């Protein structure tokens, strides 16, 4: 079962990276919303260790975080923070 989680996280990570590269606001918003869902447990009986692994896995790549930050800043300058506000306000 643990191998399933690693593969799922890896596949989701690749999909998010591809989505962010498309430079489409709707796709970017959906990818960020999915990341937010992975960062916050959505049920009562969650496994704390698994949640910590999810967060550390998502936040471990400096290159990914830099890319995400540049996407936020470029959107904030050009679109008035629409994606940034919506994505971060939920969580």
C-alpha positions in Angstrom: 0.0 0.0 0.0 2.9 2.4 0.8 4.3 1.9 -2.7 0.9 3.0 -4.1 1.1 6.3 -2.2 4.6 7.0 -3.5 3.6 6.3 -7.1 0.4 8.4 -6.8 2.3 11.4 -5.4 4.9 11.1 -8.1 2.2 10.9 -10.9 0.3 13.8 -9.4 3.5 15.8 -9.1 4.3 15.3 -12.8 0.7 16.2 -13.7 0.9 19.4 -11.7 4.2 20.4 -13.3 2.8 19.8 -16.8 -0.3 21.8 -15.9 1.7 24.7 -14.7 3.8 24.7 -17.8 0.6 25.1 -19.9 0.4 28.8 -18.8 -3.4 28.5 -18.7 -5.1 30.3 -15.7 -7.9 27.7 -15.4 -5.6 24.8 -15.5 -3.2 26.5 -13.1 -6.0 27.2 -10.7 -7.2 23.5 -10.8 -3.6 22.3 -10.2 -3.1 24.6 -7.2 -6.5 23.6 -5.8 -5.4 19.9 -6.0 -2.2 20.7 -4.2 -4.2 22.4 -1.5 -6.4 19.3 -1.1 -3.3 17.2 -0.6 -1.9 19.6 2.0 -5.0 19.5 4.2 -6.6 16.2 5.6 -10.2 16.0 4.4 -11.4 13.4 6.8 -11.5 12.6 10.6 -9.4 9.5 10.7 -6.3 10.6 8.8 -2.8 9.1 9.2 -0.6 11.8 10.6 2.6 10.2 9.1 1.0 10.0 5.7 -0.1 13.6 5.9 3.5 14.7 6.9 4.9 12.7 3.9 2.5 14.4 1.6 3.6 17.8 2.8 7.3 17.1 2.8 7.0 15.6 -0.7 5.1 18.6 -2.1 7.5 21.1 -0.5 10.8 19.3 -1.1 11.7 20.7 -4.5 13.1 24.2 -4.5 12.8 24.3 -8.3 9.1 23.5 -8.1 8.5 26.0 -5.4 10.4 28.7 -7.3 8.3 27.9 -10.4 5.1 28.1 -8.4 6.1 31.4 -6.8 7.1 32.9 -10.2 3.7 31.8 -11.5 2.0 33.6 -8.6 3.9 36.8 -9.0 3.5 37.0 -12.8 -0.2 36.4 -12.3 -0.4 39.0 -9.5 1.2 41.6 -11.8 -0.8 40.8 -14.9 -4.2 39.7 -13.6 -4.6 41.4 -10.3 -4.0 38.4 -8.0 -7.0 36.4 -9.2 -5.5 32.9 -9.1 -3.3 33.7 -6.1 -6.2 35.0 -4.0 -8.6 32.2 -4.9 -6.0 29.4 -4.4 -4.6 30.6 -1.1 -7.8 31.9 0.4 -9.5 28.5 0.5 -6.8 26.8 2.7 
